[in-house]
Amino acid sequence: MNFSQTVMEFKEVNANDFSRLVEETTQSIKSEQGSVGNFLVTDKLVKLAPVGEALVIGDLHGDLESFALIFENSQYLNRLAQNNSCTVVFLGDYGDRGAHSPELYYCLMSLKLAFPKQVVLLRGNHEGPSDLLASPHDLPLQLQHKFKDKWVPVYTKLRELFDYFYNAVYVEDRYLMLHGGLPAKIRSLQEIAQADKLHPLKPSLEEILWNDPDEKVKGTIPSPRGAGNLFGKTVTKEVLERLNAKILIRGHEVANEGFKINHDGKILTLFSCKARPYFNAHGAYLDLPLSEKFENVNQLFPYIHQI
């Protein structure tokens, strides 16, 4: 697979072609239950075996250049092709705000279909349910620009695809990976796996997609984002212990250096986009050896790469 070639292909893609790719991606993810490569899939939770390596990528927001640069620097396309124990985990927020959301989705879906057992797509708040739409949500405008009067069916199919993205990735005794943050009252991995089924009666999905860690908060308080909560280090400690995880790896928050650390090194935030409207100094990604055990984000520094 060649991303430059894929982007060139996108220029010739019509609404029917794009819709067909969305449908194929949806069917691919829908079929993932039970054992899938190095995954064990239960509802919307992926349990990833602690073997091989994982490339973990944060928010992209239509930043096609950063997306391509990550794979160029990491040489991860070659590694995926040569080693089936290599996995890519995307932490959500693929579109909106950036200039190339449709192209980014096209490349993302092409990658998923090329390596269906090695690519995991998590749901971000910009892929959330219709009652929790993030703002600004300019993906429809970009689709309209590309597909003219045929954009609505394309957008409808994309929204259906978003409903099949996963809530979280779990590596036992190591990591919990999700987009936003920890639901304070979560008691089990099963609740994370089924959070979408309980929405909106229970707030777990909203918190997974929208929550942020805060250094000053004790417990939780409502988030200034208008959805989800801010949560303190006590919540992080208790929930990670409850779920038998050491470190939370998440996206959702802008980070000028491409990453940030919270709660005494128990939370790593990755933000991979550095294009407009953010113009960060760096984006960042994580090239993670899954078999090794780490207790603190500081131990992950050799594996965090800036672009």
LINWOGI-V583737 format. One record per pair of residues at least 24 apart in sequence whose C-alpha atoms are under 6 Angstrom apart, sorted by sequence separation. I is the first residue (numbers start at 1). J is the second residue. If there is no record, write none. Layout:
i=<I;I>
j=<J;J>
//
This chain:
i=<183;256;257;258;282;283;256;257;258;282;182;258;181;180;180;92;179;180;181;233;266;87;88;89;90;91;92;93;180;181;265;54;56;61;62;87;90;92;265;52;53;54;55;56;57;58;59;61;62;93;52;54;56;59;60;61;61;63;127;61;62;61;62;62;62;64;96;62;96;123;96;122;123;121;122;123;122;246;184;124;175;173;174;175;177;179;173;174;175;176;177;178;179;180;175;177;179;37;36;125;124;92;91;44;45;47;48;44;45;46;47;48;45;47;15;19;26;45;44;43;59;58;63;58;59;60;63;58;59;60;58;59;57;56;56;55;55;54;54;53;53;53;52;51;50;51;50>
j=<207;280;281;282;306;307;281;282;283;307;208;284;208;208;209;122;209;210;211;263;296;118;119;120;121;122;123;124;211;212;296;86;88;93;94;119;122;124;297;85;86;87;88;89;90;91;92;94;95;126;86;88;90;93;94;95;96;98;162;97;98;98;99;100;101;104;137;104;138;165;139;165;166;165;166;167;167;295;235;179;245;244;245;246;248;250;245;246;247;248;249;250;251;252;248;250;252;117;117;209;209;179;179;166;167;169;170;167;168;169;170;171;169;171;147;154;161;193;193;193;251;251;273;270;271;272;275;271;272;273;272;273;285;285;286;286;287;287;288;288;289;290;290;290;290;291;291>
//
